[in-house]
């Protein structure tokens, strides 16, 4: 039996939706420090709703959330971020008209000047490729560079738990591979708990240690990532696509 890290985030029986109509129902999952946990599933499975229920954008209809042993179920979105949660959305993860440095400083809006300086240095140490680009306008950067900046901006608050929503969306396969194998993997190596929402199933299972399959708003299967990767019928049974194939987007 696969041994997992002690849970840092615990979601217990989450039910959430819109106008009191549930989209996700009874979802339970956990993520430990130093662990990458991936949630996969077809379009319309409820992945975005699940993310919103964890970040606090959507109010829970049922269930509970704890982060580092603290119940955050009733906290507002900003307050959850203040408790050690970070979030990198699929879209609008950077301010396109601001420079790299200005984006990082926006990520540290809760910090004083000295703390901001220290966190910028730490983020640039994590992502040295950003160091020579601090004066670059974000919209002029490549897709991979923008994703790195988006993650770096989230890291300014030094979160212990980080949600990455489709970080490889619209990236060319080679860039997507770099983002997952190098950038995302480095976050777990730093001891952060990472919840990854990802459509590139095979690639995601390479870097993750545990995975959940979400369909029709419910967790249908959970296994270690190697066990899920070894399931030859995973694509046809749960995802409607081959796990060996990764959807590709335009080159960036």
Number of C-alpha atoms within 10 A of each C-alpha: 4 8 6 14 13 12 18 21 25 20 21 16 18 23 25 27 20 11 6 11 10 18 19 25 20 16 19 17 19 22 25 23 21 22 27 27 26 26 24 24 25 17 13 13 20 22 25 18 21 26 20 17 23 27 23 20 13 17 20 22 17 15 16 18 23 17 21 16 11 12 14 19 21 13 15 15 18 12 14 19 19 13 16 15 24 24 23 22 19 18 12 9 20 26 18 15 13 16 19 29 20 18 24 29 19 18 23 22 12 13 16 9 12 9 14 20 15 12 23 22 15 16 21 17 12 17 17 12 13 20 16 10 15 16 13 16 17 24 16 12 16 14 21 21 21 21 25 20 26 27 28 26 28 27 26 27 22 19 18 24 28 25 25 22 22 17 27 27 20 18 21 17 20 12 18 27 16 14 20 22 16 12 17 21 19 16 21 21 13 12 14 21 27 27 26 24 26 23 24 23 26 18 20 29 26 14 20 24 20 23 27 23 21 24 20 16 22 22 20 13 13 16 14 18 21 15 14 21 21 12 11 12 15 18 18 11 11 17 20 13 17 17 24 13 12 16 17 16 13 10 14 16
